[in-house]
Amino acid sequence: MSYLKFEKTELVNLEYSLSRELIRSNRAGSYASTTIIGCNTRKYHGLLVCPLEEMDGEHHVLLSTLDATIVQHDKEFNLGIHKYEGDLYIPRGHKYVREFDTTRASYLVYRVGGVVLSKEVMLVSEAEQVLIKYTLVDAHSDTLLRLQPFLAFRNYHELSKANLYANTRYTEVKNGIMSKLYDGYPGLYMQCSKPGDFIPVPDWYYNVEYMEEQKRGYDFKEDLYVPGYFEMPITKGETIVFSASTSEISPGGLNKLFTSEMNLRIPKDSLKGCLLNAAQQFIVRKKDSTEIKAGFPWFRTWGRDTFMALPGLTLTTGDLQTALNVIDSMVARMKKGLFPNTAIQGKPAFNSSDAPLWFIRALQEYEKYDPEFDIWKKYGKAIKEVLETYRSGKAGIVRMLKNGLIHSEEKEKPLTWMDSVIDGHLVTPRPGLVVEVNALWYNAICQAVLWSEKRDRDFFKSWNHLPELIRDSFVEQFWSSEQGYLADYVDGDIRDFSVRPSQVIAVSVDHSPLTAEMKKSVLDVVEGELLTPRGLRSLSPKNEAYKGVYEGDHVKRLTAYHQGTVWPWFLEHYAKGVLDVHKNSGKGQVKKIFEGFEEEMSRRGIGSISEIYDGNPPHIGRGAVSQATGVAALLRISEMIEGFI
C-alpha cells in the first residue's frame, strides 16, 4: 500500500478532500497547487503559477485549472470541479474519483462506467512548465478526451474579473495554441503530445469561489477565461500529455520528458522521504542567486527564515554547495551589516534585529558538516561587518549597551520573529533587550572569537573580553531564579516574564550564557506550558492574553499569531536542548515528537507540515500549508535522533 494514498470514500467527501492541498514547486520558482481532487479553494491555487520578475517580481497564476471530459456514445462526463455560490459544485467530477496517490507525482484515477482514466500532474524541474498526463486505463468503446483550460493571468494576491481588455485571440502552434491575455505577460503555450483539434469557444466563467479566502475574510470570487477546448481520440492503454509553458516546446518529447521528471522525484514513502521531498521545494535557483522560499503558497524569500532553515534544508540532505550558494546570495545583499528580511512594495526591508545573527549560526552549523572549510577566510569580512554594526549601532535598529547586551527598537516596526502589525501598531511589541537576540549575540561573539584567534589577532584582541561581560549581563537581566525561566524582553525597569518560546534559543545555541541547571529549568517550564505535539505555543495558556485558536478575519488571525499559536520550528531548539541536557535519556521524548508528525503528512499540506497550528487541541494546522523552517526543524531533529542510535 502506498504511503500517501486516498480511497474513494475519502475523496468523494468534500469536507475531507477539499481540506487537503498539494504543492509542487520547481527550481525556477514556479509552483502548482490545488486540492487532492483538483478543486481550487484559494486564489493562490493554480496548475502553473510563475514568478514574473519583469512585471512586479511576484508570482502570477497563468493556468488556473484544466478540466478533462470523457466523451462516449455522444455522452459527456466532465471530470472537473468548481465551487460556485451556495455550496454549488459544477461540474461534480469528484463523484467519478476512485483513488488518489501522491507518493511520486499527483496520481488521480477516475471511473466513468467502463472507462478508467488516470491523471498525473508533474511540474518540470528547471522550466516554467507543467505537464498533465492522461492515460486511458480501460475502455470498451470509442473514446474522446476533451481538455478545457481555465486561464487567470493575474497576480496571485489578486483575483481576475471579466473585462473588455483581455486579448481573447490565440495563435496556433504545433499541437496546440498560445494565449496571452494581457500585455506584459509571457504567452502561455498549451500543447498536447498528440495532434488533435482545438475548438474555439471563448467564454468567461463567472464567480468561481475560493472558500479558504472567504474564511480568511478576503475577496473570494473570480471570473476565469476559457478560450475553448482541445479534443482528440484516445484508445485503451494510450497516454496523452498536456503541457502548459511560457515557452513553445516540441510536443513529440512530452512523454519522455514526463518520465525523466518522474525519475528525479524523491519518493514520499515515509515521513523522512516526505520531508526530504518537501525540503527541495523551497530552493529557488535564479540567474544570479540561489534563494530559500519561506513557505507556500504566499511567502517569498525572508532573510531570517533563510538562515534559520538553511541547515535543515541543505546540510542534513548533504547539499553543501547549495548551502554556500544561498549564503553567498544573501551576503551579496547585505547592507550596513544587516540582511533584507523581505521586500515591501518591491523594496528590500532591513528590519530584522536577528537575521545577521542567524547568519553566523548558519556558518557555525556549516562548519560541522565541512570542518576543513575555512569560514573566516571566506566570510570573516561579512562576520566582522555584522558584529561591528551591532556594537556601534550605526544601522539604527540595534546597538550594544555598556553591559554588552543588544538593545533593539524602531517605533512600531517589527524587528523580531513576532512581527504582527495591525493598523500600523505592533501586536506584541518587544522593545529593548530581546532574549533570543541576545542569546544569538552571545553565541555569535563566542564563535567569532574562536574563528579569529589564530587568523585575525586584531579582531580577537578587540572582542575577546566581551563574552564574559555579555554572559554575566544576560543572566542578570533575563534570568529569574524565583520563577526558573527567562524574561522575554527587558526594557528599562520592565521585565516581561510572559512564558514564551524564544527563551529556548538560549538553551540550544552552542555557546549558551546559561548554566546546565538553568537550561534544565527553562526546559521544564517550556515543557509544562508551551510544548504541544506540533510545536511550542507562542504564549502560555495561563496568560490572560492567550489565544488558543487561529481563525477568522485578518485582524483576528494577526491577534492570535503570536499569542498562543503553535510554531513547529521551535521544536529543533527544544529537541537539541533536551538532548544536550538529558543526553541519551531524552532520546525517547524527541523521537516521539518527530514520529508524531507522520499523521500530518496526509492532512493539510500533503507531504509537508503547516506554518502554524492552533494552541488548543486538536492543534489544527493553519497558515501556509508548507513552511521551510518547520520542515527544516524536523529534518534536523531526525538527524539528532540518528546521532543517538
Protein Blocks (a to p, Z undefined) as FASTA:
>chain_A
ZZbdcdfklmmmmklmmmpccddddfkopacdddfkopafbfkbcfbdcddfklnopacd
fblbdcddddeehiacdfbdcddehhiacdffklmpfbdcfklmccddddehjaccdddd
dddfkbccdddddddfbacbdcddddddddfkpafkbccdddfkbcfbdcddehiacddf
bghiacdddddfbdcdddddddddehiacfklmmnopafbdcdddfbdcdddddehiacd
ddddfbdcdfklmmmmmmmmmmmpccdfbfklmmmmmmmmmpccdfkbccddfbdfkbcc
dfklmmmmmmmmmmmnopamlmmmmmmmmmmmggghiacfbdeehiacdfbfklmmmmmm
mmmmmmmmmmmbcfklmmmmmmmmmmmmmmnomnopaccdfkopacdddehiafbfblcc
eehiafbdcehjafklmmmmmmmmmmmmmmmmmmommlmmmmmmmmmmmmmmmmmmmpcf
knopacfbdehjaccfbdcfklmmmmmpmbdcbdfklmmmmmmmmmmmmgcfkbccfbdf
kbmkbcfbdgdjfklmmmmmmnopacfklmmmmmmmmmmmnmmmlmmmmmmmmmmmmmmm
mmmbghiacfbdcfbdghiaehjfbdfklmmmmmmmmmmmmmmZZ
